[in-house]
Amino acid sequence: MQDITELEKRITAALERIGKGVDKLATQPRAAAQPAAQPAATPAALPAAPMTDAALRAQLEEEKALTAQLQARLRAASARESKGDLQDKVDRLTQELDVKGLELQRMRRVNASLREQLEALRTAAASGVTDPHLINKAMQTELETLRATRLTEIAEMDEILAALEPHLTEAGHART
């Protein structure tokens, strides 16, 4: 992607130089035998021999066509990249949905168990008999519920971090 951007910059600079040369030729009187002194440029930018107006225009058209072709390639590469990013995002969201589904199933199972244990504890308390085994089992189920809740919160935090990571990376690159 950077190669295309680099080529586009070079072509734009070449087109500007050609445009300035064409403008300079158009403003010079035809009778002048010697062109004005040109500023020093790189050897690749200097023509080997004075070019005619038609040759310069042909070269300008050629550069314009090359620029248009490179811009089309850049648009195509950007489209491919955005499709790849979209597929990556869909895959990531599918994986997150799977994790959420598993956590939800676990939460439902633990909550059902907690309801059963609390009902048994209420029944025992209503009858005036407090069974230490029921209290212990209810406490274990409640601890399992807290663990499941914690795991769900961790999964949510991972999701938030995953969503923020590209923005943080982009901000880090912007600072450098």
C-alpha positions in Angstrom: 0.0 0.0 0.0 2.9 2.4 0.8 4.5 1.6 -2.6 1.3 2.8 -4.4 1.3 6.0 -2.3 5.0 6.6 -3.0 4.4 6.1 -6.8 1.4 8.4 -6.7 3.5 11.1 -5.0 6.2 10.7 -7.6 3.8 10.8 -10.5 2.1 13.9 -9.0 5.5 15.6 -8.7 6.4 14.7 -12.3 3.1 16.0 -13.6 3.7 19.3 -11.8 7.1 19.6 -13.3 5.8 18.8 -16.8 2.9 21.3 -16.3 5.4 24.0 -15.2 7.5 23.2 -18.3 4.5 23.5 -20.6 3.5 26.8 -19.0 7.0 28.1 -19.3 7.1 27.1 -23.0 3.8 28.8 -23.6 4.9 32.1 -22.0 8.3 32.2 -23.8 8.5 34.1 -27.1 9.0 31.9 -30.1 12.0 34.0 -31.3 14.1 33.3 -28.2 16.9 31.0 -29.2 18.2 30.2 -25.8 15.9 29.0 -23.0 16.2 30.7 -19.6 18.5 29.1 -17.1 16.7 26.4 -15.2 17.2 25.6 -11.6 19.3 22.5 -10.8 17.3 19.3 -10.8 18.0 15.7 -10.6 19.5 14.1 -13.7 16.5 11.9 -14.2 14.2 15.0 -14.3 16.3 16.9 -17.0 15.4 16.0 -20.6 18.3 15.0 -22.8 17.3 17.5 -25.5 14.8 20.3 -25.6 11.4 18.9 -26.1 8.8 20.3 -28.4 5.4 21.4 -27.1 3.7 18.4 -28.7 6.2 16.0 -27.1 5.7 17.6 -23.7 1.9 17.4 -24.1 2.2 13.7 -25.1 4.4 13.0 -22.0 1.9 14.9 -19.9 -1.0 12.8 -21.2 1.1 9.6 -20.7 1.7 10.6 -17.0 -2.0 11.4 -16.5 -2.9 8.0 -17.9 -0.4 6.3 -15.5 -1.7 8.4 -12.6 -5.3 7.3 -13.4 -4.2 3.7 -13.6 -2.4 3.9 -10.3 -5.4 5.5 -8.7 -7.6 2.7 -9.9 -5.2 0.2 -8.4 -5.2 2.1 -5.2 -9.0 2.1 -5.0 -9.1 -1.7 -5.8 -6.5 -2.4 -3.1 -8.4 -0.3 -0.6 -11.6 -2.2 -1.5 -9.9 -5.5 -1.0 -8.4 -4.4 2.3 -11.7 -3.2 3.6 -13.3 -6.5 2.6 -10.6 -8.4 4.5 -11.1 -6.1 7.5 -14.8 -6.8 7.3 -14.3 -10.5 7.3 -11.9 -10.3 10.2 -14.4 -8.3 12.1 -17.2 -10.8 11.4 -14.9 -13.7 12.5 -14.0 -11.9 15.7 -17.7 -11.0 16.5 -18.7 -14.6 15.8 -16.1 -15.8 18.2 -17.2 -13.3 20.8 -20.8 -14.4 20.3 -19.8 -18.0 20.9 -18.1 -17.1 24.1 -21.1 -15.0 25.3 -23.4 -17.9 24.5 -21.3 -20.3 26.6 -21.2 -17.8 29.5 -25.0 -17.3 29.2 -25.6 -21.1 29.4 -23.4 -21.4 32.4 -25.1 -18.5 34.1 -28.5 -20.0 33.5 -27.4 -23.4 34.8 -25.9 -21.9 38.0 -28.9 -19.6 38.6 -31.3 -22.6 38.3 -29.1 -24.5 40.8 -29.1 -21.5 43.1 -32.9 -21.2 43.0 -33.2 -24.9 43.8 -30.8 -24.6 46.8 -32.5 -21.5 48.1 -35.9 -23.1 47.8 -34.6 -26.1 49.8 -33.1 -23.8 52.4 -36.4 -21.8 52.7 -38.4 -25.0 53.1 -36.0 -26.3 55.8 -36.1 -22.9 57.6 -39.9 -22.8 57.4 -40.1 -26.2 59.0 -37.8 -25.0 61.8 -35.0 -27.4 60.9 -31.8 -25.8 59.8 -29.7 -28.4 58.0 -26.0 -27.3 57.8 -25.6 -29.4 54.6 -28.3 -27.3 52.9 -26.7 -24.1 54.0 -23.3 -25.3 52.8 -24.7 -26.3 49.5 -26.5 -23.0 49.0 -23.3 -21.1 49.8 -21.3 -23.2 47.3 -23.9 -22.5 44.6 -23.9 -18.8 45.4 -20.1 -18.8 45.1 -20.3 -20.5 41.8 -22.8 -17.8 40.7 -20.3 -15.1 41.7 -17.6 -16.9 39.8 -19.8 -17.1 36.7 -20.7 -13.5 37.0 -17.0 -12.6 37.3 -16.1 -14.6 34.2 -18.9 -12.9 32.3 -17.5 -9.5 33.3 -14.0 -10.5 32.2 -15.4 -11.6 28.8 -17.1 -8.2 28.5 -13.9 -6.4 29.4 -12.0 -8.4 26.8 -14.6 -7.4 24.3 -14.2 -3.7 25.2 -10.4 -4.0 25.0 -10.6 -5.7 21.6 -12.8 -2.9 20.3 -10.5 -0.2 21.7 -7.2 -1.8 20.6 -7.2 -0.6 17.0 -8.0 2.9 18.1 -5.3 2.9 20.7 -2.8 1.6 18.2 -3.8 4.2 15.7 -3.5 6.9 18.3 0.0 5.6 19.2 1.1 5.7 15.6 -0.3 9.3 15.2 1.9 10.5 18.1 5.1 9.1 16.6 
